Amino acid sequence: MKYLNITLRHLRTFVIVARYGSFNRAAEELSRTQPAITLAIKQLEEFVGLKLLDRTTRRVIPTAEGENFMPIAERLVRDFDTAISDLKATAEKRIGNVSIAIVPSVANQLLPPIIKTFSRNFPGINLLLNDDTARGVQQKVERNEVDFGIGSVWQSSKLLKFTPLFSDNLELVFHKDHDLAQNQEPINWSALSNETFLDSGITKNMRSRLLLGPSKFDFPSITTLLAMLRSNLGVSVLPSLAIPRSNGELRSRPLLPLEKRDICMITRHDWTLSPAAEAMIDTIIKEIPAQIEHLNLSPPNGLNPKSSYQL
């Protein structure tokens, strides 16, 4: 099967010769010698078993078969050039797509200025954000549904790598009209035995919370939990980043003993990230120190694999 010997060089040479009607012009265009151009056309015609170009003393003209083949050859050459151009643009981070799974509190508080910097530096790269619980973020990364995730550790996984980014404090949260709002000092868990506790994915896994016994209220969704807190139904615990502070409806107090939530970059061990995803991760790593200072967070001190906070 001689046609298997046909290369892109043969096709490109045919297209240029047919376009200019000249071997010499084609040689100049392709930066090759005229004999090399002639040889490439001869090989192509021998491979397909057809004459594709008629040579006259003044001009080279495609045969009927050559005319029919011309748009096909042009498309093949164009598709190849476009594919290579796209690959180079991707490698140079001029185009691309990045998908991130992230817990809502980090997405709302930490990510906007980082995305602004990233978009300024890489305007051709598109971002897709999926906000979810810590469990959902981790599962999305495990299933290759996103490039990487940002969240706390739901459970240990041999498939995943957890790189600590920062920690934020877990605080007691309640309505502004609650009796606890009269004081802003840290409060011990022992003082909460008579409070109506609203459980969530966070509180269920806290060591100190277990001392208070079971609760009849459980709100896995942070949206629902905040709505219950705004209605002054009870008290709960949230990471500092997840506490709404703009409208003043809710108040918070530090808890004793202090507990923190570790936020990590979550990636797969066996997965090669795209240049676009690597660019986003690099931007996050560079911008994190400034955000830690701005939001009064704690630098990463290593990762506690037993952490399993859900929001």
Secondary structure, DSSP 8 states (H G I E B T S, - for coil): -GGGG--HHHHHHHHHHHHHT-HHHHHHHHT--HHHHHHHHHHHHHHHTS--EEE-SS-EEE-HHHHHHHHHHHHHHHHHHHHHHHHHHHHTTSSEEEEEEE-HHHHHHTHHHHHHHHHHH-TTEEEEEEE--HHHHHHHHHTTSSSEEEE--SS--TTEEEEEEEEEEEEEEEETTSGGGG--S-EEGGGGTTS-BEE-TTGGG-TGGGGG---SEE--SHHHHHHHHHTT--BEEEEGGGS--SS--EEEEEEES--EEEEEEEEETT----HHHHHHHHHHHHHHHHHHHHTT-B------TT-----
